Amino acid sequence: MIRILLADDHTLFRSMLEEMLMREDKLTVVASCSDGEEVISCCRSSLPDIALLDIGMPGIGGIKALEAIKENCPQTKVAMLTTFEDSENIKKALLWGADGYLIKDMEPEILVMSIKCINAGMVMFHREAYNLIKTAVSAESQDNQVRIGKMVFDGVEINIMRLIVQGKSNKDIGAALSYSEGTIKNKISKILANAGLTDRVELSVFAINNGIV
């Protein structure tokens, strides 16, 4: 049984959502909250498997509640369930370890499937939220591009080079930049190929000589 905490300041929506989820055999709602302070208290007492949080609640909003849950109840997975589809909220949710970012107008069966996937350890992002953050990251990457001769490096690549100069391992770099170790390895291979270099030592010298660090 997946134990769920719901948080939304709109009583009617919260009641309808609870009724819908309670009809599912493998789901049960153990707490229903209207603000962030209540969320934090109920999380500690009921220890839900998943908390579904609205962002725009009064007092302590959903993002602050997410922060508190991740710090104090790390066993609870957290998904934002909201109408707030802006890149800043999505970035904040990502930074604080949200396990999902779901939109209220999704079909009930898709929501149920998402809850089950999150409980199984997956991270679920609604396509619209994913597209927003992808666009924002792409724009940020373009803004942070560095050109060296005919070579162009994006913001992530520049940060990787700086961390390599500091002697960081692929694992450490991945943790710092929120990428898997394998992804970092692939990005470093791309940087080396782009710069015509063969190893991390040459890459460190290249970064220092070109003022990247």
C-alpha positions in Angstrom: 0.0 0.0 0.0 1.3 3.4 -1.0 0.7 6.0 1.8 0.0 9.5 0.5 -0.1 13.0 2.0 -2.1 15.6 0.1 -1.5 19.3 0.5 -3.6 22.0 -1.2 -5.4 25.0 0.2 -8.4 24.5 -2.1 -10.6 22.2 0.1 -12.9 21.0 -2.8 -10.0 20.0 -5.0 -8.2 18.3 -2.1 -11.4 16.4 -1.1 -12.1 15.3 -4.7 -8.4 14.2 -5.2 -8.5 12.2 -1.9 -11.7 10.5 -2.9 -10.3 9.6 -6.3 -7.0 8.2 -4.8 -8.8 6.2 -2.1 -10.7 4.3 -4.8 -7.4 2.8 -5.9 -6.6 -0.6 -4.3 -2.9 0.1 -3.7 -3.2 3.8 -2.6 -4.3 5.3 0.7 -4.4 8.9 1.9 -3.0 9.2 5.4 -3.0 13.0 5.7 -4.7 15.9 4.1 -3.3 19.4 4.6 -4.1 23.0 3.6 -0.7 24.7 4.2 3.0 24.1 4.5 3.2 24.1 8.3 0.5 21.4 8.5 2.4 19.4 5.9 5.6 19.4 7.9 3.8 18.4 11.1 1.8 15.6 9.4 4.9 14.3 7.6 6.6 13.8 10.9 3.6 12.0 12.5 2.2 10.0 9.6 5.5 9.2 7.7 3.9 9.0 4.2 5.6 7.3 1.3 4.7 10.2 -1.0 3.7 13.8 -0.4 1.7 15.6 -3.2 2.3 19.3 -2.7 0.7 22.4 -4.3 3.1 25.3 -4.7 0.8 28.3 -4.0 -0.3 27.5 -0.5 -0.6 30.2 2.2 2.1 30.7 4.8 4.9 28.2 4.1 4.3 27.3 0.4 5.0 24.1 -1.4 8.7 24.7 -2.1 9.5 25.5 1.5 7.5 22.4 2.6 9.6 20.4 0.1 12.8 21.7 1.6 11.6 20.8 5.1 10.5 17.3 4.1 13.7 16.5 2.4 15.7 17.6 5.4 13.6 16.0 8.1 11.7 13.1 6.5 14.1 11.9 3.8 12.2 8.6 3.4 9.2 10.5 2.0 9.2 11.1 -1.8 7.8 14.5 -2.8 5.9 15.4 -6.0 4.7 18.9 -6.7 1.1 18.8 -8.0 0.3 22.3 -9.2 -0.9 24.7 -11.8 2.3 26.8 -11.5 4.3 26.0 -14.6 7.2 28.5 -14.5 10.8 27.6 -14.9 11.9 29.2 -11.6 9.5 27.0 -9.5 10.6 23.9 -11.5 14.3 24.8 -10.9 13.7 25.3 -7.2 11.8 21.9 -7.0 14.7 20.2 -8.8 17.3 21.8 -6.5 15.5 20.6 -3.4 15.2 17.1 -4.7 11.6 16.8 -5.9 10.7 13.4 -7.1 8.1 14.7 -9.5 6.5 17.8 -11.0 3.0 17.1 -12.0 0.2 19.4 -13.4 -3.3 19.4 -12.1 -5.0 19.1 -15.4 -3.5 15.6 -16.1 -5.8 12.6 -16.4 -6.6 10.8 -13.2 -5.2 7.5 -14.5 -2.0 9.2 -15.5 -1.7 10.7 -12.0 -2.1 7.3 -10.4 0.5 5.8 -12.7 2.9 8.7 -11.9 2.4 8.1 -8.1 3.2 4.4 -8.5 6.3 5.2 -10.6 7.6 7.8 -8.1 7.1 5.2 -5.3 9.1 2.8 -7.4 12.0 5.2 -7.4 11.4 7.0 -10.7 11.4 10.8 -11.2 8.3 12.0 -13.0 8.0 15.3 -14.8 4.9 16.4 -16.8 5.9 17.1 -20.4 4.9 20.8 -20.2 7.1 21.2 -17.1 9.9 19.3 -18.7 9.7 21.5 -21.9 9.8 24.7 -19.8 12.9 23.7 -17.8 14.6 22.4 -21.0 14.0 25.8 -22.7 15.3 27.7 -19.7 18.4 25.5 -19.4 19.1 25.8 -23.1 18.8 29.6 -22.9 21.1 29.7 -19.9 23.6 27.5 -21.6 23.6 29.8 -24.7 24.2 32.8 -22.4 27.2 31.1 -20.8 28.9 30.0 -23.9 32.7 30.6 -24.2 34.4 30.8 -27.6 38.0 30.0 -27.9 39.2 30.3 -31.5 36.8 28.2 -33.6 35.8 26.2 -30.6 32.6 26.9 -28.6 31.9 25.4 -25.1 28.6 25.7 -23.2 28.2 26.6 -19.6 28.1 23.0 -18.4 31.3 22.2 -20.3 33.0 25.3 -18.8 32.0 24.2 -15.3 33.3 20.7 -15.9 36.7 22.0 -17.0 36.9 24.2 -13.9 36.2 21.2 -11.7 38.7 19.1 -13.5 41.4 21.7 -12.8 40.4 21.4 -9.1 41.2 17.7 -9.3 37.6 16.5 -9.0 36.7 13.0 -10.1 33.8 12.3 -12.5 31.7 11.2 -9.6 32.4 14.4 -7.7 31.7 16.5 -10.8 28.4 14.7 -11.4 27.3 15.3 -7.8 28.2 19.0 -8.1 26.4 19.5 -11.4 23.5 17.1 -10.9 24.5 14.6 -13.7 25.3 10.9 -13.6 28.9 9.8 -13.6 28.4 8.3 -17.0 27.0 11.6 -18.4 30.0 13.5 -17.1 32.4 10.9 -18.7 30.6 11.4 -22.1 30.7 15.2 -21.7 34.5 15.1 -21.0 35.0 13.0 -24.1 33.1 15.5 -26.1 35.2 18.4 -24.7 38.5 16.5 -25.4 37.4 15.8 -29.0 36.3 19.4 -29.5 39.6 20.8 -28.2 41.8 18.2 -29.8 43.1 16.9 -26.5 43.8 13.4 -25.2 43.5 13.5 -21.4 42.5 15.4 -18.3 46.0 16.8 -17.7 46.1 18.4 -21.2 42.5 19.6 -20.6 43.6 21.3 -17.3 46.5 23.0 -19.0 44.2 24.1 -21.8 41.6 25.6 -19.3 44.3 27.5 -17.4 46.0 28.8 -20.5 42.7 30.1 -21.9 41.5 31.8 -18.8 38.7 29.4 -18.1 39.8 29.2 -14.4 
